[in-house]
């Protein structure tokens, strides 16, 4: 009888543990989602405030912040405009504010992995359950921001013909934006699933299901080292940007670029440093938030090619991009090798890092591309002067990705050779330490 009571009591306690664990899992997920969106909102608001968006009329600032957060989370924001029957607008906007994206990704990714840090192994069902909860709450929060991200503004036309006709007929031109909810949820789903996958690939201590443990050695060291490389470029660009803000004036404008598009520029420098190329143009009164040298190369009616050679024609210091890339990539190879078991041969290090760097470069190229256009035509017969512009920046995918593959192979091989003296002497590891 006593044994029966003990068993019953133990079963009851186990039930209590299950009932307590279930809400705790949802609580951890909610904290990760709320913190991720809070950090993105704070960074976006600070960047927009530095850019002068705090002076927008009609209390539009929170809605603009929401639109930036939606774009940062992979969502789609549509731009439209017109002036009744007087004019029509041709507008499009495709840009990712990667400073906001990176802040949210680091926050949500770390908080997603935090509850798993004390586990040696995790069951597949438990891992999928955590990912499903985070994805669900993330999409709910993204929906709220997408519903808030809509606003219409009036345009100041000055002395243009459209302004004079508009005053005569009391029909002022307007431009507005709104989030495309279905596209936002679809791309937002890909964004959060990609973030969770990358978080698991990069983390050395996060547990994996038993079925995936064999991929630990092949994937994680190179993925971690490549992520450190990308963050190192961001850190260097941040330091350079702060120096520019302090020494060369225009501090508010520089801080706006840092808070909204710092990785866009930092990772562009990485692709140029390995020999990659981008095609683009800047036309009209608008421009890209980038150094004046790049704007000069791109400004014009035709597509221009940006690579180290074209930049060096205007400023020979552009060749430093190659030197920085060589040093940091060699360090990346050493870091990947040090984090791998000693039994892994150099050629395999080269293969792992080549694939990791090529995939990272491909992702960067797809995320950092820019496409923005706005044109306001009067009665369908042409653009209004001063109210139209085009900003375009797209990568040469094959060239840049192929060179990343080559650089990764060389850096991985040389890094493996340089890392041999850094390892402790002893038997080769069979599995990396958890």
C-alpha positions in Angstrom: 0.0 0.0 0.0 2.8 2.4 0.9 4.6 1.6 -2.4 1.4 2.4 -4.3 1.1 5.7 -2.5 4.7 6.6 -3.3 4.2 5.7 -7.0 1.0 7.8 -7.1 2.7 10.7 -5.4 5.7 10.5 -7.8 3.3 10.4 -10.8 1.5 13.4 -9.4 4.7 15.3 -9.0 5.7 14.4 -12.6 2.4 15.8 -13.8 3.1 19.0 -11.9 6.5 19.2 -13.5 4.9 18.8 -16.9 2.2 21.4 -16.2 4.9 23.9 -15.0 7.2 23.2 -17.9 4.5 24.0 -20.6 3.8 27.6 -19.5 7.5 28.2 -18.9 8.3 27.2 -22.6 5.7 29.7 -23.8 7.0 32.3 -21.4 10.6 31.9 -22.7 9.2 32.2 -26.3 7.2 35.3 -25.5 10.3 36.9 -23.9 12.4 36.2 -27.0 9.7 37.6 -29.4 9.0 40.7 -27.3 12.7 41.5 -26.8 13.5 41.0 -30.5 10.8 43.4 -31.6 11.6 45.9 -28.8 15.2 46.0 -29.8 14.3 46.5 -33.5 11.8 49.2 -32.6 14.4 51.0 -30.5 17.1 50.9 -33.1 14.7 51.9 -35.9 13.3 54.8 -33.9 16.7 56.1 -33.0 17.9 55.9 -36.6 14.8 57.6 -38.0 15.0 60.3 -35.3 18.6 61.0 -36.3 17.4 61.2 -40.0 14.8 63.8 -39.1 11.7 61.7 -39.3 10.6 62.9 -35.9 9.3 66.1 -37.6 6.9 64.2 -40.0 3.4 65.7 -39.9 0.3 64.0 -38.6 1.9 61.9 -35.9 3.4 59.6 -38.6 6.6 58.8 -36.8 5.4 55.6 -35.1 3.9 54.3 -38.3 7.2 55.0 -40.2 9.1 53.1 -37.4 6.6 50.2 -37.8 7.3 50.2 -41.5 11.0 50.0 -41.0 10.6 47.2 -38.5 8.4 45.3 -40.9 11.1 45.7 -43.7 13.8 44.6 -41.2 11.9 41.4 -40.4 11.7 40.6 -44.1 8.3 42.1 -44.7 7.1 44.0 -47.8 6.1 47.7 -47.8 4.4 49.2 -50.9 4.8 52.8 -51.9 2.1 54.7 -53.8 1.2 58.2 -54.7 -0.7 60.5 -57.0 -2.7 63.7 -57.3 -6.2 62.7 -58.2 -6.8 62.9 -61.9 -3.8 65.2 -62.4 -1.0 62.9 -61.9 0.0 59.3 -61.3 2.9 57.8 -59.5 5.2 55.0 -60.3 6.8 53.9 -57.0 8.7 50.9 -55.6 10.8 50.2 -52.6 12.9 47.2 -51.9 15.6 47.6 -49.2 16.4 45.9 -45.9 17.6 48.1 -43.0 20.2 45.5 -41.9 21.2 47.4 -38.7 17.6 46.9 -37.4 17.6 43.3 -38.7 20.9 42.4 -37.1 19.8 43.8 -33.7 16.6 41.8 -33.7 18.3 38.6 -35.0 21.0 38.7 -32.3 18.5 39.3 -29.6 15.9 36.7 -30.6 18.5 34.1 -31.6 20.3 34.3 -28.2 17.1 34.2 -26.2 15.9 31.2 -28.3 19.0 29.2 -27.5 19.3 30.4 -23.8 16.9 27.8 -22.3 18.8 25.0 -24.1 22.2 25.9 -22.8 22.3 23.3 -20.0 21.1 20.4 -22.2 23.6 17.9 -23.7 21.2 16.6 -26.2 17.7 17.7 -27.2 14.9 15.6 -28.7 13.8 16.5 -32.2 10.2 17.0 -31.0 11.2 19.4 -28.3 13.4 21.4 -30.6 10.6 21.6 -33.3 8.1 22.6 -30.6 10.3 25.5 -29.4 10.8 26.6 -33.0 7.1 26.4 -33.8 6.1 28.4 -30.7 8.6 31.1 -31.5 7.6 31.2 -35.2 3.9 31.5 -34.3 4.3 34.4 -31.8 6.8 36.1 -34.2 4.3 36.1 -37.0 1.6 37.5 -34.6 3.8 40.4 -33.6 4.8 41.0 -37.2 1.1 41.2 -38.1 0.5 43.9 -35.5 3.4 45.9 -36.9 2.2 45.4 -40.4 -1.2 46.7 -39.6 0.3 49.8 -38.0 2.7 50.5 -41.0 0.5 52.6 -43.2 0.5 56.4 -43.8 -0.1 59.0 -46.5 1.8 62.3 -46.8 1.4 65.5 -48.9 4.2 66.5 -51.2 5.7 69.9 -51.4 6.0 70.7 -55.2 7.5 74.1 -55.0 7.3 76.0 -58.3 6.8 72.9 -60.5 3.9 72.9 -63.0 2.2 70.2 -61.0 2.1 72.5 -57.9 0.6 75.4 -59.9 -2.1 73.2 -61.4 -2.7 71.5 -58.0 -3.3 74.8 -56.3 -5.7 75.8 -59.1 -7.8 72.7 -58.8 -7.2 72.1 -55.1 -5.6 68.7 -55.7 -2.2 68.3 -54.0 0.0 65.4 -54.8 0.5 62.7 -52.1 2.7 59.8 -51.4 2.0 56.9 -49.0 3.1 53.5 -47.9 1.4 50.4 -46.5 2.6 47.0 -45.6 1.5 44.1 -47.8 0.3 41.7 -45.2 0.3 38.4 -47.1 3.7 39.1 -48.6 5.0 40.3 -45.2 3.8 37.1 -43.4 5.3 34.9 -46.2 8.7 36.5 -46.2 8.6 37.0 -42.4 8.1 33.2 -42.1 11.2 32.6 -44.2 13.1 35.2 -42.2 12.4 33.7 -38.8 13.0 30.1 -39.9 16.3 31.2 -41.4 17.3 32.9 -38.2 16.5 29.8 -36.1 18.5 27.6 -38.5 21.5 29.9 -38.5 21.3 30.2 -34.7 21.6 26.4 -34.3 24.4 26.2 -36.9 26.5 28.9 -35.4 26.1 28.1 -31.7 28.8 25.7 -30.4 26.9 24.9 -27.1 23.4 24.6 -28.3 22.3 20.9 -28.2 21.3 19.1 -31.4 19.1 16.0 -31.8 21.0 12.7 -31.9 20.3 12.3 -35.6 22.2 15.6 -36.4 25.2 15.2 -34.1 27.3 13.9 -37.0 27.0 17.3 -38.7 28.5 19.1 -35.7 32.1 18.9 -36.8 31.5 19.6 -40.5 29.2 22.6 -40.1 29.5 24.4 -36.8 33.1 25.5 -36.7 33.0 27.0 -40.2 29.6 28.6 -39.7 30.7 30.1 -36.4 33.9 31.5 -37.9 32.0 33.0 -40.8 29.5 34.7 -38.5 32.4 36.2 -36.5 33.8 37.5 -39.8 30.6 39.2 -40.6 30.3 40.7 -37.1 33.9 41.8 -37.3 33.2 43.8 -40.4 30.2 45.4 -38.7 32.4 46.3 -35.7 35.1 47.9 -37.9 32.5 49.8 -39.9 30.9 51.0 -36.6 34.3 52.3 -35.3 35.0 54.0 -38.6 31.5 55.6 -38.6 31.9 56.9 -35.1 35.2 58.5 -36.1 33.5 60.1 -39.1 30.6 61.4 -36.9 33.0 63.0 -34.4 35.6 64.4 -36.8 33.9 65.4 -40.0 30.5 66.8 -38.9 27.0 65.8 -40.0 26.9 63.6 -36.8 23.1 63.1 -36.9 23.1 62.0 -40.6 26.1 59.6 -39.9 24.4 58.1 -36.9 21.2 57.6 -38.9 23.3 55.5 -41.4 24.9 53.6 -38.6 21.6 52.8 -36.9 19.7 51.8 -40.1 22.2 50.5 -42.7 25.6 49.8 -41.1 25.8 46.1 -42.2 24.6 47.1 -45.7 27.9 49.1 -46.0 30.1 46.8 -44.0 29.2 43.6 -45.9 29.4 45.5 -49.2 33.0 46.3 -48.3 33.6 42.6 -47.6 32.3 41.6 -51.1 34.3 44.3 -52.8 37.4 43.3 -50.8 37.3 39.7 -52.1 37.0 41.0 -55.7 33.2 41.0 -56.1 31.2 43.6 -58.0 27.9 45.4 -57.8 25.9 47.2 -60.5 23.8 50.2 -59.8 22.9 53.8 -60.5 21.7 56.9 -58.6 19.5 59.3 -60.5 17.5 62.3 -59.2 17.5 64.1 -55.8 17.6 60.9 -53.8 20.7 58.9 -53.0 22.1 55.9 -51.1 23.2 56.3 -47.5 26.8 55.5 -48.4 30.2 57.3 -48.6 30.5 60.0 -51.2 32.9 58.0 -53.3 30.3 55.3 -54.0 27.7 57.9 -54.8 30.0 59.5 -57.3 30.6 56.2 -59.1 26.9 55.4 -59.2 25.4 58.7 -60.1 24.3 58.9 -63.7 21.6 57.7 -66.1 23.3 54.4 -66.9 24.2 51.4 -64.9 27.7 51.6 -63.4 29.9 48.8 -62.0 31.4 49.1 -58.5 34.5 47.1 -57.7 37.8 47.8 -56.1 39.3 48.9 -59.4 36.5 51.4 -60.2 36.8 52.9 -56.7 40.6 53.0 -56.9 40.4 55.2 -60.0 38.9 57.9 -57.8 40.6 57.1 -54.5 43.6 54.7 -54.3 42.8 53.9 -50.7 40.1 51.6 -52.0 42.8 48.9 -52.3 42.9 48.7 -48.5 39.6 46.8 -48.8 41.6 43.8 -50.3 44.2 43.9 -47.5 41.5 44.0 -44.8 39.7 41.1 -46.4 42.8 39.0 -46.7 43.8 39.5 -43.0 40.3 38.9 -41.6 39.7 35.9 -43.8 42.9 34.3 -42.7 41.9 34.9 -39.1 38.5 33.3 -40.0 40.3 30.2 -41.3 42.4 29.9 -38.1 39.4 30.3 -35.9 37.4 27.6 -37.8 40.4 25.2 -37.6 41.0 25.8 -33.8 37.3 25.0 -33.2 37.5 21.8 -35.1 38.9 18.4 -34.0 42.6 17.9 -34.6 41.9 14.9 -36.8 40.2 17.0 -39.5 42.7 17.4 -42.5 43.5 20.7 -44.0 41.7 20.0 -47.3 38.5 19.4 -45.4 38.9 22.7 -43.5 39.3 24.4 -46.9 36.1 22.7 -48.2 34.0 23.6 -45.1 35.1 27.2 -45.0 34.7 27.6 -48.8 31.1 26.4 -48.7 30.3 28.5 -45.6 31.8 31.7 -47.0 30.1 31.2 -50.4 26.7 30.7 -48.7 27.2 33.7 -46.4 28.2 35.9 -49.4 25.2 34.8 -51.4 22.9 35.6 -48.5 24.6 39.0 -48.0 24.2 39.8 -51.7 20.5 39.0 -51.6 19.9 41.0 -48.4 21.9 44.1 -49.2 20.5 44.8 -52.7 18.6 48.1 -53.1 15.8 49.0 -55.5 13.9 52.3 -55.0 12.1 54.3 -57.6 9.6 57.2 -57.4 8.2 59.1 -60.4 5.3 61.5 -60.5 3.9 62.2 -64.0 1.7 65.2 -64.9 -1.4 64.2 -66.9 0.6 61.1 -68.1 3.0 63.2 -70.1 6.2 63.1 -68.1 7.9 63.3 -64.7 7.5 66.3 -62.6 10.9 68.0 -62.2 12.6 67.3 -58.9 10.0 64.7 -57.7 11.4 61.6 -59.4 14.4 59.5 -58.7 15.9 56.0 -59.0 18.3 54.2 -56.6 19.5 50.8 -57.7 22.2 48.5 -56.4 22.4 44.8 -57.3 25.2 42.3 -57.0 27.0 40.3 -59.6 26.0 37.1 -58.0 28.1 34.6 -60.0 31.3 36.6 -59.8 31.0 37.5 -56.1 29.9 34.0 -54.9 32.6 32.2 -57.0 35.3 34.4 -55.6 34.0 33.9 -52.0 34.3 30.1 -52.7 37.9 30.5 -53.8 38.9 32.8 -50.9 37.2 30.5 -48.4 39.1 27.5 -49.7 42.5 29.3 -49.5 41.7 30.8 -46.1 40.5 27.4 -44.7 43.6 25.6 -45.9 46.1 28.2 -44.7 44.2 28.6 -41.4 44.4 24.9 -40.8 48.2 25.0 -41.2 48.6 28.0 -39.0 46.3 26.6 -36.3 48.4 23.4 -35.7 50.8 25.0 -33.2 47.8 26.6 -31.3 46.2 23.2 -30.4 47.0 21.4 -27.2 49.1 18.3 -27.7 47.2 15.1 -27.1 45.0 12.5 -28.8 42.7 13.7 -31.5 39.2 14.6 -30.4 36.4 12.4 -31.5 33.7 15.0 -30.8 34.0 18.7 -29.9 33.5 19.7 -26.3 29.9 20.7 -25.5 
